[in-house]
Amino acid sequence: MKTKFSYIFRLVCSKCGNVHDPATLQTYCFSCNAPLVADYDLEVVKNILKRDDVAARPSGMWRWHELLPINKPEFVITLGEGDTPLLPLPRLGKHLGMTGIMVKDESINPTGSFKARGLAAAISKAGELGVQRVIVPTAGNAGGAMAAYAARAGMQALVVMPADTPRANVLECRITGAMVELVDGLISDAAALVKERVKTEGWFDVSTFKEPYRLEGKKVMGFEICQQFNWDVPDVILYPTGGGTGLVGIHKAILELQELGWLKTKKMPRIVAVQSTGCAPVVRAFDTGQETCTFYEGARTLASGLRVPRSFADRMILQTIRKTNGTAVAVTDEEILTAQRLWAEKEGMFVAPEGAATLAGLIQLHDTGWIQAQDKVVLLNTATGLKYLDIL
Ligand SMILES: *Cc1c(COP(=O)(O)O)cnc(C)c1O
């Protein structure tokens, strides 16, 4: 049987369930104002592919191409993203009285953050469908990643970000030739400007969850974590949550692997959203039993990736946390800085403030007993601390 490069077969609205065609350029469900989610023909993948075949391929995100949306290999734009290490944290664990803590260290991705994964997928797919100009509002790292992949694809790029975004993010966009617009305000203000420019100038918008494929790139973290656990899963995953792409994506990945029968267990990790006390829309909605978030006024935190007052996928984030018996916690900037220093002193890793937030969240949840000393816990370090020199 001739095999295909991708087994994507439809897109489904996350709210109403209506089906959309992945062979044409898609954004989101206009009637629900909700994200579209990619569906793969997993029954066929089960027959043509074994988990050991994927494991034996050259490293990187595209090992998983049957479960990614690009149909023709020549459209894959890669800078070597994916296959980041899962490292035990023994000295940190000893200090905290925990034996099973680990980090999925995303800082080694191209552009220094895990945004590379999502934008690799989104830019590749957009290119396959003929897009030549891309635009994004960003809290920082998504802009840098979009600019990098757009340059490699030969696309024009426009990045809109708050004026107080870390300098590294502005410079990494400009050096690729991307146009950069700085706005006084937050990512939500940048998003308003993007909407305007899309309408008047016809750019393709790759905002978080406003197109379906950044989610697909980010879900590969979930595939990798399971493979690194020898096709098992951890007990708890702590995720620094802004737009929530990786949180929703890791859960999606584990469900897909379960359906393929590649996992030893039916167990689902408890997934935790970690936010900042200065911007905690998901925590507030979770604590008050809401299905969606309300806009978080006056959002303020030095963890710039967490400065997202309301995610377009708020409903999906809350569903994911609840379905997995997870929770949502907020940590202060002070706790973030303390955790960042502790992590560096104990393990030699200079993590991003967003990554440090997951350690601060772990400390909180261990104190309350929600996480036990022996639990197998994965922290996500989503970027390198080196991108934040001017704000630390
Ligand atoms: C974007 C970003 C986040 C938040 O990721 P989402 O998937 O949008 O929730 C966390 N950390 C860093 C470093 C980021 O750039």
Ligand as a Chemical Component Dictionary entry (heavy atoms), coordinates in Angstrom:
data_LIG
# 
_chem_comp.id                   LIG 
_chem_comp.type                 NON-POLYMER 
_chem_comp.pdbx_formal_charge   0 
_chem_comp.three_letter_code    LIG 
# 
loop_
_chem_comp_atom.comp_id 
_chem_comp_atom.atom_id 
_chem_comp_atom.alt_atom_id 
_chem_comp_atom.type_symbol 
_chem_comp_atom.charge 
_chem_comp_atom.model_Cartn_x 
_chem_comp_atom.model_Cartn_y 
_chem_comp_atom.model_Cartn_z 
_chem_comp_atom.pdbx_ordinal 
LIG C1 C1 C 0 4.213 31.735 24.567 1  
LIG C2 C2 C 0 4.966 31.304 25.743 2  
LIG C3 C3 C 0 4.342 30.626 26.803 3  
LIG C4 C4 C 0 2.880 30.347 26.828 4  
LIG O1 O1 O 0 2.579 29.352 25.873 5  
LIG P1 P1 P 0 1.096 29.109 25.395 6  
LIG O2 O2 O 0 1.155 27.837 24.631 7  
LIG O3 O3 O 0 0.696 30.281 24.588 8  
LIG O4 O4 O 0 0.264 28.978 26.621 9  
LIG C5 C5 C 0 5.136 30.189 27.844 10 
LIG N1 N1 N 0 6.462 30.430 27.871 11 
LIG C6 C6 C 0 7.075 31.082 26.885 12 
LIG C7 C7 C 0 8.543 31.318 26.997 13 
LIG C8 C8 C 0 6.366 31.539 25.783 14 
LIG O5 O5 O 0 7.001 32.174 24.805 15 
# 
loop_
_chem_comp_bond.comp_id 
_chem_comp_bond.atom_id_1 
_chem_comp_bond.atom_id_2 
_chem_comp_bond.value_order 
_chem_comp_bond.pdbx_ordinal 
LIG C1 C2 SING 1  
LIG C2 C3 SING 2  
LIG C2 C8 DOUB 3  
LIG C3 C4 SING 4  
LIG C3 C5 DOUB 5  
LIG C4 O1 SING 6  
LIG O1 P1 SING 7  
LIG P1 O2 DOUB 8  
LIG P1 O3 SING 9  
LIG P1 O4 SING 10 
LIG C5 N1 SING 11 
LIG N1 C6 DOUB 12 
LIG C6 C7 SING 13 
LIG C6 C8 SING 14 
LIG C8 O5 SING 15 
# 
